[in-house]
Amino acid sequence: MSSGLQAQRTELAWLRTTLSCWAVGLLAFKIAFPVGAAALLGPVTLTVVAYRRRRLLRTEAPPPMSRVQGVLAVGTCLVIAIAGAVLL
């Protein structure tokens, strides 16, 4: 990272993404209980990925995101989108 502020902004972006994903997942859970329960898998997965990324950002030169973490993050978005489409 070129500066400490860039790492801090990236860490806050991961935190913001996690919190917004939880908000959407909990709303889906509240609106449609049986189907909405599947939507909670997304925020749980994204929380794990974001925690690992935020922890790695505290090092001098964090490694790039692994393929598994990228697939999990994209899969999370797809689960939330599919659950939203089913609720409509």
Gaussian input, Z-matrix of N, CA and C with variables (Angstrom, degrees):
# hf/3-21g

backbone

0 1
 N
 C     1     B1
 C     2     B2     1     A1
 N     3     B3     2     A2     1     D1
 C     4     B4     3     A3     2     D2
 C     5     B5     4     A4     3     D3
 N     6     B6     5     A5     4     D4
 C     7     B7     6     A6     5     D5
 C     8     B8     7     A7     6     D6
 N     9     B9     8     A8     7     D7
 C    10    B10     9     A9     8     D8
 C    11    B11    10    A10     9     D9
 N    12    B12    11    A11    10    D10
 C    13    B13    12    A12    11    D11
 C    14    B14    13    A13    12    D12
 N    15    B15    14    A14    13    D13
 C    16    B16    15    A15    14    D14
 C    17    B17    16    A16    15    D15
 N    18    B18    17    A17    16    D16
 C    19    B19    18    A18    17    D17
 C    20    B20    19    A19    18    D18
 N    21    B21    20    A20    19    D19
 C    22    B22    21    A21    20    D20
 C    23    B23    22    A22    21    D21
 N    24    B24    23    A23    22    D22
 C    25    B25    24    A24    23    D23
 C    26    B26    25    A25    24    D24
 N    27    B27    26    A26    25    D25
 C    28    B28    27    A27    26    D26
 C    29    B29    28    A28    27    D27
 N    30    B30    29    A29    28    D28
 C    31    B31    30    A30    29    D29
 C    32    B32    31    A31    30    D30
 N    33    B33    32    A32    31    D31
 C    34    B34    33    A33    32    D32
 C    35    B35    34    A34    33    D33
 N    36    B36    35    A35    34    D34
 C    37    B37    36    A36    35    D35
 C    38    B38    37    A37    36    D36
 N    39    B39    38    A38    37    D37
 C    40    B40    39    A39    38    D38
 C    41    B41    40    A40    39    D39
 N    42    B42    41    A41    40    D40
 C    43    B43    42    A42    41    D41
 C    44    B44    43    A43    42    D42
 N    45    B45    44    A44    43    D43
 C    46    B46    45    A45    44    D44
 C    47    B47    46    A46    45    D45
 N    48    B48    47    A47    46    D46
 C    49    B49    48    A48    47    D47
 C    50    B50    49    A49    48    D48
 N    51    B51    50    A50    49    D49
 C    52    B52    51    A51    50    D50
 C    53    B53    52    A52    51    D51
 N    54    B54    53    A53    52    D52
 C    55    B55    54    A54    53    D53
 C    56    B56    55    A55    54    D54
 N    57    B57    56    A56    55    D55
 C    58    B58    57    A57    56    D56
 C    59    B59    58    A58    57    D57
 N    60    B60    59    A59    58    D58
 C    61    B61    60    A60    59    D59
 C    62    B62    61    A61    60    D60
 N    63    B63    62    A62    61    D61
 C    64    B64    63    A63    62    D62
 C    65    B65    64    A64    63    D63
 N    66    B66    65    A65    64    D64
 C    67    B67    66    A66    65    D65
 C    68    B68    67    A67    66    D66
 N    69    B69    68    A68    67    D67
 C    70    B70    69    A69    68    D68
 C    71    B71    70    A70    69    D69
 N    72    B72    71    A71    70    D70
 C    73    B73    72    A72    71    D71
 C    74    B74    73    A73    72    D72
 N    75    B75    74    A74    73    D73
 C    76    B76    75    A75    74    D74
 C    77    B77    76    A76    75    D75
 N    78    B78    77    A77    76    D76
 C    79    B79    78    A78    77    D77
 C    80    B80    79    A79    78    D78
 N    81    B81    80    A80    79    D79
 C    82    B82    81    A81    80    D80
 C    83    B83    82    A82    81    D81
 N    84    B84    83    A83    82    D82
 C    85    B85    84    A84    83    D83
 C    86    B86    85    A85    84    D84
 N    87    B87    86    A86    85    D85
 C    88    B88    87    A87    86    D86
 C    89    B89    88    A88    87    D87
 N    90    B90    89    A89    88    D88
 C    91    B91    90    A90    89    D89
 C    92    B92    91    A91    90    D90
 N    93    B93    92    A92    91    D91
 C    94    B94    93    A93    92    D92
 C    95    B95    94    A94    93    D93
 N    96    B96    95    A95    94    D94
 C    97    B97    96    A96    95    D95
 C    98    B98    97    A97    96    D96
 N    99    B99    98    A98    97    D97
 C   100   B100    99    A99    98    D98
 C   101   B101   100   A100    99    D99
 N   102   B102   101   A101   100   D100
 C   103   B103   102   A102   101   D101
 C   104   B104   103   A103   102   D102
 N   105   B105   104   A104   103   D103
 C   106   B106   105   A105   104   D104
 C   107   B107   106   A106   105   D105
 N   108   B108   107   A107   106   D106
 C   109   B109   108   A108   107   D107
 C   110   B110   109   A109   108   D108
 N   111   B111   110   A110   109   D109
 C   112   B112   111   A111   110   D110
 C   113   B113   112   A112   111   D111
 N   114   B114   113   A113   112   D112
 C   115   B115   114   A114   113   D113
 C   116   B116   115   A115   114   D114
 N   117   B117   116   A116   115   D115
 C   118   B118   117   A117   116   D116
 C   119   B119   118   A118   117   D117
 N   120   B120   119   A119   118   D118
 C   121   B121   120   A120   119   D119
 C   122   B122   121   A121   120   D120
 N   123   B123   122   A122   121   D121
 C   124   B124   123   A123   122   D122
 C   125   B125   124   A124   123   D123
 N   126   B126   125   A125   124   D124
 C   127   B127   126   A126   125   D125
 C   128   B128   127   A127   126   D126
 N   129   B129   128   A128   127   D127
 C   130   B130   129   A129   128   D128
 C   131   B131   130   A130   129   D129
 N   132   B132   131   A131   130   D130
 C   133   B133   132   A132   131   D131
 C   134   B134   133   A133   132   D132
 N   135   B135   134   A134   133   D133
 C   136   B136   135   A135   134   D134
 C   137   B137   136   A136   135   D135
 N   138   B138   137   A137   136   D136
 C   139   B139   138   A138   137   D137
 C   140   B140   139   A139   138   D138
 N   141   B141   140   A140   139   D139
 C   142   B142   141   A141   140   D140
 C   143   B143   142   A142   141   D141
 N   144   B144   143   A143   142   D142
 C   145   B145   144   A144   143   D143
 C   146   B146   145   A145   144   D144
 N   147   B147   146   A146   145   D145
 C   148   B148   147   A147   146   D146
 C   149   B149   148   A148   147   D147
 N   150   B150   149   A149   148   D148
 C   151   B151   150   A150   149   D149
 C   152   B152   151   A151   150   D150
 N   153   B153   152   A152   151   D151
 C   154   B154   153   A153   152   D152
 C   155   B155   154   A154   153   D153
 N   156   B156   155   A155   154   D154
 C   157   B157   156   A156   155   D155
 C   158   B158   157   A157   156   D156
 N   159   B159   158   A158   157   D157
 C   160   B160   159   A159   158   D158
 C   161   B161   160   A160   159   D159
 N   162   B162   161   A161   160   D160
 C   163   B163   162   A162   161   D161
 C   164   B164   163   A163   162   D162
 N   165   B165   164   A164   163   D163
 C   166   B166   165   A165   164   D164
 C   167   B167   166   A166   165   D165
 N   168   B168   167   A167   166   D166
 C   169   B169   168   A168   167   D167
 C   170   B170   169   A169   168   D168
 N   171   B171   170   A170   169   D169
 C   172   B172   171   A171   170   D170
 C   173   B173   172   A172   171   D171
 N   174   B174   173   A173   172   D172
 C   175   B175   174   A174   173   D173
 C   176   B176   175   A175   174   D174
 N   177   B177   176   A176   175   D175
 C   178   B178   177   A177   176   D176
 C   179   B179   178   A178   177   D177
 N   180   B180   179   A179   178   D178
 C   181   B181   180   A180   179   D179
 C   182   B182   181   A181   180   D180
 N   183   B183   182   A182   181   D181
 C   184   B184   183   A183   182   D182
 C   185   B185   184   A184   183   D183
 N   186   B186   185   A185   184   D184
 C   187   B187   186   A186   185   D185
 C   188   B188   187   A187   186   D186
 N   189   B189   188   A188   187   D187
 C   190   B190   189   A189   188   D188
 C   191   B191   190   A190   189   D189
 N   192   B192   191   A191   190   D190
 C   193   B193   192   A192   191   D191
 C   194   B194   193   A193   192   D192
 N   195   B195   194   A194   193   D193
 C   196   B196   195   A195   194   D194
 C   197   B197   196   A196   195   D195
 N   198   B198   197   A197   196   D196
 C   199   B199   198   A198   197   D197
 C   200   B200   199   A199   198   D198
 N   201   B201   200   A200   199   D199
 C   202   B202   201   A201   200   D200
 C   203   B203   202   A202   201   D201
 N   204   B204   203   A203   202   D202
 C   205   B205   204   A204   203   D203
 C   206   B206   205   A205   204   D204
 N   207   B207   206   A206   205   D205
 C   208   B208   207   A207   206   D206
 C   209   B209   208   A208   207   D207
 N   210   B210   209   A209   208   D208
 C   211   B211   210   A210   209   D209
 C   212   B212   211   A211   210   D210
 N   213   B213   212   A212   211   D211
 C   214   B214   213   A213   212   D212
 C   215   B215   214   A214   213   D213
 N   216   B216   215   A215   214   D214
 C   217   B217   216   A216   215   D215
 C   218   B218   217   A217   216   D216
 N   219   B219   218   A218   217   D217
 C   220   B220   219   A219   218   D218
 C   221   B221   220   A220   219   D219
 N   222   B222   221   A221   220   D220
 C   223   B223   222   A222   221   D221
 C   224   B224   223   A223   222   D222
 N   225   B225   224   A224   223   D223
 C   226   B226   225   A225   224   D224
 C   227   B227   226   A226   225   D225
 N   228   B228   227   A227   226   D226
 C   229   B229   228   A228   227   D227
 C   230   B230   229   A229   228   D228
 N   231   B231   230   A230   229   D229
 C   232   B232   231   A231   230   D230
 C   233   B233   232   A232   231   D231
 N   234   B234   233   A233   232   D232
 C   235   B235   234   A234   233   D233
 C   236   B236   235   A235   234   D234
 N   237   B237   236   A236   235   D235
 C   238   B238   237   A237   236   D236
 C   239   B239   238   A238   237   D237
 N   240   B240   239   A239   238   D238
 C   241   B241   240   A240   239   D239
 C   242   B242   241   A241   240   D240
 N   243   B243   242   A242   241   D241
 C   244   B244   243   A243   242   D242
 C   245   B245   244   A244   243   D243
 N   246   B246   245   A245   244   D244
 C   247   B247   246   A246   245   D245
 C   248   B248   247   A247   246   D246
 N   249   B249   248   A248   247   D247
 C   250   B250   249   A249   248   D248
 C   251   B251   250   A250   249   D249
 N   252   B252   251   A251   250   D250
 C   253   B253   252   A252   251   D251
 C   254   B254   253   A253   252   D252
 N   255   B255   254   A254   253   D253
 C   256   B256   255   A255   254   D254
 C   257   B257   256   A256   255   D255
 N   258   B258   257   A257   256   D256
 C   259   B259   258   A258   257   D257
 C   260   B260   259   A259   258   D258
 N   261   B261   260   A260   259   D259
 C   262   B262   261   A261   260   D260
 C   263   B263   262   A262   261   D261

   B1=1.4472
   B2=1.5257
   B3=1.2883
   B4=1.4565
   B5=1.5248
   B6=1.3219
   B7=1.4554
   B8=1.5168
   B9=1.3130
   B10=1.4538
   B11=1.5150
   B12=1.3419
   B13=1.4573
   B14=1.5206
   B15=1.3200
   B16=1.4573
   B17=1.5291
   B18=1.3064
   B19=1.4700
   B20=1.5219
   B21=1.3263
   B22=1.4689
   B23=1.5246
   B24=1.3267
   B25=1.4698
   B26=1.5279
   B27=1.3241
   B28=1.4576
   B29=1.5216
   B30=1.3256
   B31=1.4644
   B32=1.5298
   B33=1.3198
   B34=1.4606
   B35=1.5286
   B36=1.3205
   B37=1.4653
   B38=1.5219
   B39=1.3359
   B40=1.4668
   B41=1.5220
   B42=1.3148
   B43=1.4608
   B44=1.5300
   B45=1.3218
   B46=1.4686
   B47=1.5280
   B48=1.3263
   B49=1.4615
   B50=1.5166
   B51=1.3244
   B52=1.4621
   B53=1.5235
   B54=1.3198
   B55=1.4557
   B56=1.5292
   B57=1.3235
   B58=1.4614
   B59=1.5236
   B60=1.3156
   B61=1.4664
   B62=1.5287
   B63=1.3252
   B64=1.4671
   B65=1.5172
   B66=1.3239
   B67=1.4672
   B68=1.5269
   B69=1.3228
   B70=1.4614
   B71=1.5242
   B72=1.3201
   B73=1.4673
   B74=1.5194
   B75=1.3171
   B76=1.4730
   B77=1.5210
   B78=1.3332
   B79=1.4632
   B80=1.5272
   B81=1.3234
   B82=1.4660
   B83=1.5209
   B84=1.3143
   B85=1.4632
   B86=1.5242
   B87=1.3309
   B88=1.4555
   B89=1.5251
   B90=1.3338
   B91=1.4605
   B92=1.5286
   B93=1.3017
   B94=1.4718
   B95=1.5184
   B96=1.3089
   B97=1.4593
   B98=1.5250
   B99=1.3140
   B100=1.4710
   B101=1.5286
   B102=1.3255
   B103=1.4622
   B104=1.5246
   B105=1.3150
   B106=1.4586
   B107=1.5188
   B108=1.3298
   B109=1.4669
   B110=1.5315
   B111=1.3343
   B112=1.4650
   B113=1.5227
   B114=1.3289
   B115=1.4620
   B116=1.5175
   B117=1.3276
   B118=1.4665
   B119=1.5257
   B120=1.3269
   B121=1.4665
   B122=1.5264
   B123=1.3234
   B124=1.4649
   B125=1.5138
   B126=1.3422
   B127=1.4622
   B128=1.5297
   B129=1.3173
   B130=1.4689
   B131=1.5245
   B132=1.3261
   B133=1.4645
   B134=1.5244
   B135=1.3226
   B136=1.4583
   B137=1.5276
   B138=1.3255
   B139=1.4683
   B140=1.5206
   B141=1.3238
   B142=1.4714
   B143=1.5232
   B144=1.3312
   B145=1.4715
   B146=1.5296
   B147=1.3337
   B148=1.4693
   B149=1.5250
   B150=1.3170
   B151=1.4647
   B152=1.5282
   B153=1.3263
   B154=1.4681
   B155=1.5236
   B156=1.3460
   B157=1.4658
   B158=1.5225
   B159=1.3253
   B160=1.4619
   B161=1.5289
   B162=1.3194
   B163=1.4583
   B164=1.5290
   B165=1.3311
   B166=1.4624
   B167=1.5191
   B168=1.3271
   B169=1.4673
   B170=1.5250
   B171=1.3078
   B172=1.4692
   B173=1.5225
   B174=1.3397
   B175=1.4588
   B176=1.5191
   B177=1.3188
   B178=1.4691
   B179=1.5210
   B180=1.3237
   B181=1.4665
   B182=1.5243
   B183=1.3133
   B184=1.4647
   B185=1.5207
   B186=1.3281
   B187=1.4636
   B188=1.5271
   B189=1.3244
   B190=1.4696
   B191=1.5288
   B192=1.3028
   B193=1.4568
   B194=1.5236
   B195=1.3276
   B196=1.4625
   B197=1.5250
   B198=1.3128
   B199=1.4590
   B200=1.5272
   B201=1.3263
   B202=1.4608
   B203=1.5237
   B204=1.3212
   B205=1.4603
   B206=1.5268
   B207=1.3090
   B208=1.4622
   B209=1.5199
   B210=1.3254
   B211=1.4677
   B212=1.5238
   B213=1.3241
   B214=1.4626
   B215=1.5275
   B216=1.3224
   B217=1.4650
   B218=1.5306
   B219=1.3247
   B220=1.4593
   B221=1.5251
   B222=1.3287
   B223=1.4639
   B224=1.5131
   B225=1.3228
   B226=1.4578
   B227=1.5155
   B228=1.3237
   B229=1.4715
   B230=1.5228
   B231=1.3161
   B232=1.4629
   B233=1.5197
   B234=1.3278
   B235=1.4681
   B236=1.5268
   B237=1.3184
   B238=1.4656
   B239=1.5329
   B240=1.3447
   B241=1.4650
   B242=1.5258
   B243=1.3139
   B244=1.4652
   B245=1.5272
   B246=1.3245
   B247=1.4622
   B248=1.5283
   B249=1.3233
   B250=1.4571
   B251=1.5154
   B252=1.3388
   B253=1.4645
   B254=1.5216
   B255=1.3251
   B256=1.4630
   B257=1.5153
   B258=1.3119
   B259=1.4687
   B260=1.5147
   B261=1.3300
   B262=1.4685
   B263=1.4939
   A1=108.40
   A2=114.91
   A3=118.32
   A4=111.60
   A5=117.43
   A6=118.98
   A7=109.41
   A8=115.40
   A9=120.39
   A10=112.60
   A11=116.30
   A12=119.77
   A13=111.59
   A14=117.53
   A15=120.58
   A16=109.92
   A17=117.16
   A18=120.59
   A19=110.45
   A20=116.20
   A21=119.39
   A22=111.08
   A23=117.75
   A24=121.02
   A25=110.68
   A26=116.62
   A27=120.44
   A28=110.61
   A29=116.36
   A30=120.02
   A31=110.87
   A32=116.85
   A33=119.99
   A34=111.81
   A35=117.06
   A36=120.18
   A37=110.76
   A38=117.22
   A39=119.79
   A40=110.64
   A41=116.89
   A42=120.50
   A43=110.96
   A44=116.25
   A45=121.04
   A46=110.94
   A47=117.32
   A48=121.48
   A49=111.02
   A50=116.72
   A51=120.78
   A52=111.17
   A53=117.07
   A54=120.04
   A55=111.81
   A56=117.55
   A57=118.98
   A58=111.34
   A59=116.95
   A60=120.17
   A61=110.35
   A62=117.46
   A63=120.77
   A64=111.24
   A65=117.43
   A66=119.86
   A67=110.67
   A68=117.03
   A69=120.76
   A70=110.81
   A71=117.19
   A72=120.76
   A73=112.37
   A74=116.71
   A75=119.62
   A76=111.90
   A77=117.43
   A78=119.82
   A79=111.02
   A80=116.95
   A81=120.47
   A82=110.59
   A83=116.90
   A84=121.52
   A85=110.53
   A86=116.57
   A87=120.90
   A88=111.73
   A89=116.61
   A90=120.24
   A91=111.88
   A92=117.36
   A93=120.99
   A94=107.99
   A95=116.02
   A96=121.06
   A97=114.02
   A98=122.19
   A99=117.48
   A100=112.79
   A101=117.30
   A102=120.41
   A103=110.23
   A104=116.13
   A105=120.86
   A106=113.55
   A107=116.63
   A108=119.55
   A109=111.02
   A110=116.47
   A111=120.05
   A112=110.66
   A113=116.97
   A114=120.68
   A115=112.10
   A116=117.75
   A117=119.91
   A118=112.59
   A119=117.08
   A120=118.93
   A121=111.11
   A122=116.10
   A123=120.49
   A124=113.09
   A125=118.02
   A126=118.68
   A127=113.73
   A128=116.84
   A129=119.15
   A130=110.12
   A131=116.17
   A132=120.48
   A133=111.07
   A134=116.64
   A135=119.76
   A136=111.88
   A137=117.32
   A138=120.44
   A139=110.38
   A140=116.63
   A141=120.18
   A142=110.41
   A143=116.84
   A144=120.13
   A145=110.76
   A146=116.73
   A147=120.49
   A148=111.37
   A149=117.35
   A150=119.99
   A151=110.22
   A152=115.60
   A153=118.72
   A154=111.44
   A155=117.15
   A156=119.79
   A157=111.33
   A158=116.88
   A159=119.59
   A160=110.66
   A161=116.77
   A162=119.86
   A163=110.46
   A164=117.85
   A165=120.95
   A166=112.16
   A167=118.16
   A168=120.64
   A169=112.50
   A170=117.10
   A171=120.04
   A172=112.54
   A173=117.35
   A174=120.74
   A175=109.32
   A176=115.91
   A177=121.30
   A178=112.15
   A179=116.36
   A180=121.01
   A181=107.90
   A182=117.24
   A183=118.81
   A184=111.34
   A185=116.97
   A186=119.54
   A187=110.03
   A188=116.72
   A189=118.82
   A190=110.77
   A191=115.67
   A192=120.38
   A193=109.52
   A194=115.50
   A195=119.16
   A196=109.79
   A197=115.02
   A198=120.93
   A199=110.63
   A200=117.24
   A201=121.22
   A202=110.54
   A203=117.09
   A204=120.12
   A205=110.98
   A206=117.28
   A207=120.40
   A208=112.03
   A209=116.03
   A210=119.85
   A211=110.38
   A212=117.67
   A213=120.12
   A214=111.59
   A215=117.14
   A216=119.96
   A217=110.94
   A218=117.61
   A219=121.04
   A220=110.37
   A221=116.96
   A222=120.85
   A223=112.09
   A224=116.14
   A225=120.73
   A226=110.65
   A227=116.55
   A228=120.07
   A229=110.78
   A230=117.36
   A231=120.31
   A232=111.74
   A233=118.06
   A234=120.90
   A235=110.06
   A236=116.97
   A237=120.11
   A238=110.15
   A239=117.87
   A240=120.60
   A241=111.62
   A242=117.65
   A243=120.97
   A244=110.10
   A245=116.67
   A246=119.44
   A247=110.51
   A248=117.37
   A249=120.50
   A250=112.40
   A251=116.37
   A252=119.95
   A253=111.00
   A254=117.23
   A255=120.54
   A256=110.80
   A257=117.22
   A258=120.55
   A259=111.91
   A260=117.67
   A261=119.99
   A262=108.05
   D1=146.08
   D2=-176.66
   D3=-78.52
   D4=-28.79
   D5=178.54
   D6=-151.56
   D7=164.84
   D8=178.87
   D9=-66.96
   D10=-28.64
   D11=-179.43
   D12=-69.04
   D13=-34.85
   D14=178.81
   D15=-65.14
   D16=-42.27
   D17=178.02
   D18=-64.76
   D19=-38.60
   D20=179.27
   D21=-66.84
   D22=-40.26
   D23=178.14
   D24=-64.14
   D25=-40.93
   D26=179.27
   D27=-65.61
   D28=-41.44
   D29=178.42
   D30=-63.28
   D31=-41.71
   D32=178.06
   D33=-67.35
   D34=-32.61
   D35=177.00
   D36=-65.64
   D37=-40.16
   D38=176.20
   D39=-64.10
   D40=-40.94
   D41=179.15
   D42=-63.89
   D43=-43.77
   D44=179.18
   D45=-63.17
   D46=-41.17
   D47=178.35
   D48=-63.25
   D49=-42.43
   D50=179.34
   D51=-63.61
   D52=-45.34
   D53=-178.74
   D54=-64.88
   D55=-40.37
   D56=179.46
   D57=-69.25
   D58=-34.15
   D59=176.88
   D60=-65.27
   D61=-40.26
   D62=176.70
   D63=-64.52
   D64=-38.43
   D65=179.48
   D66=-62.69
   D67=-45.20
   D68=179.56
   D69=-66.63
   D70=-42.15
   D71=179.32
   D72=-63.00
   D73=-42.25
   D74=179.74
   D75=-69.38
   D76=-35.70
   D77=175.36
   D78=-64.51
   D79=-42.44
   D80=177.52
   D81=-63.56
   D82=-39.15
   D83=178.68
   D84=-64.28
   D85=-40.17
   D86=-178.24
   D87=-70.77
   D88=-40.32
   D89=-176.23
   D90=-70.16
   D91=-46.94
   D92=-177.16
   D93=-131.19
   D94=95.82
   D95=-171.05
   D96=-57.38
   D97=-55.96
   D98=-174.91
   D99=-67.08
   D100=-45.21
   D101=-178.67
   D102=-75.16
   D103=-35.07
   D104=-178.75
   D105=-64.98
   D106=-22.49
   D107=178.53
   D108=-63.73
   D109=-32.61
   D110=177.63
   D111=-67.68
   D112=-27.64
   D113=-179.54
   D114=-69.56
   D115=-18.35
   D116=179.59
   D117=-76.42
   D118=-13.18
   D119=175.39
   D120=-66.02
   D121=-32.31
   D122=179.68
   D123=-62.75
   D124=-54.60
   D125=-179.97
   D126=-62.34
   D127=-34.64
   D128=178.31
   D129=-63.97
   D130=-45.70
   D131=179.84
   D132=-63.78
   D133=-45.28
   D134=-179.21
   D135=-66.32
   D136=-32.30
   D137=177.00
   D138=-63.21
   D139=-41.79
   D140=179.44
   D141=-65.54
   D142=-45.80
   D143=179.55
   D144=-62.72
   D145=-45.47
   D146=-178.35
   D147=-65.83
   D148=-37.40
   D149=178.49
   D150=-61.81
   D151=-45.46
   D152=179.74
   D153=-64.26
   D154=-42.03
   D155=179.93
   D156=-66.18
   D157=-42.02
   D158=-180.00
   D159=-65.21
   D160=-36.32
   D161=178.35
   D162=-67.70
   D163=-39.23
   D164=179.17
   D165=-70.71
   D166=-25.06
   D167=179.19
   D168=-67.98
   D169=-16.87
   D170=-179.90
   D171=-78.45
   D172=-9.24
   D173=177.84
   D174=-83.33
   D175=170.19
   D176=-178.32
   D177=-60.23
   D178=-56.06
   D179=-179.86
   D180=-127.57
   D181=96.55
   D182=-177.58
   D183=-67.15
   D184=141.82
   D185=178.45
   D186=-71.45
   D187=158.14
   D188=177.18
   D189=-65.90
   D190=160.17
   D191=-179.58
   D192=-63.30
   D193=135.40
   D194=179.82
   D195=-74.50
   D196=164.37
   D197=-179.89
   D198=-63.47
   D199=-38.52
   D200=-179.88
   D201=-63.86
   D202=-44.50
   D203=179.10
   D204=-64.33
   D205=-38.57
   D206=177.80
   D207=-64.79
   D208=-43.56
   D209=178.70
   D210=-64.58
   D211=-39.52
   D212=178.15
   D213=-64.95
   D214=-40.91
   D215=179.54
   D216=-65.57
   D217=-42.53
   D218=178.29
   D219=-68.25
   D220=-40.23
   D221=177.27
   D222=-60.57
   D223=-36.80
   D224=177.15
   D225=-60.99
   D226=-45.61
   D227=178.78
   D228=-62.27
   D229=-39.20
   D230=179.73
   D231=-67.20
   D232=-40.55
   D233=179.08
   D234=-62.54
   D235=-44.50
   D236=179.23
   D237=-64.42
   D238=-41.24
   D239=-179.61
   D240=-66.39
   D241=-41.50
   D242=179.32
   D243=-66.87
   D244=-42.43
   D245=178.41
   D246=-63.06
   D247=-37.43
   D248=176.69
   D249=-66.07
   D250=-39.13
   D251=178.37
   D252=-66.95
   D253=-38.04
   D254=178.24
   D255=-66.43
   D256=-35.30
   D257=-179.78
   D258=-69.39
   D259=-26.53
   D260=-179.61
   D261=-76.18

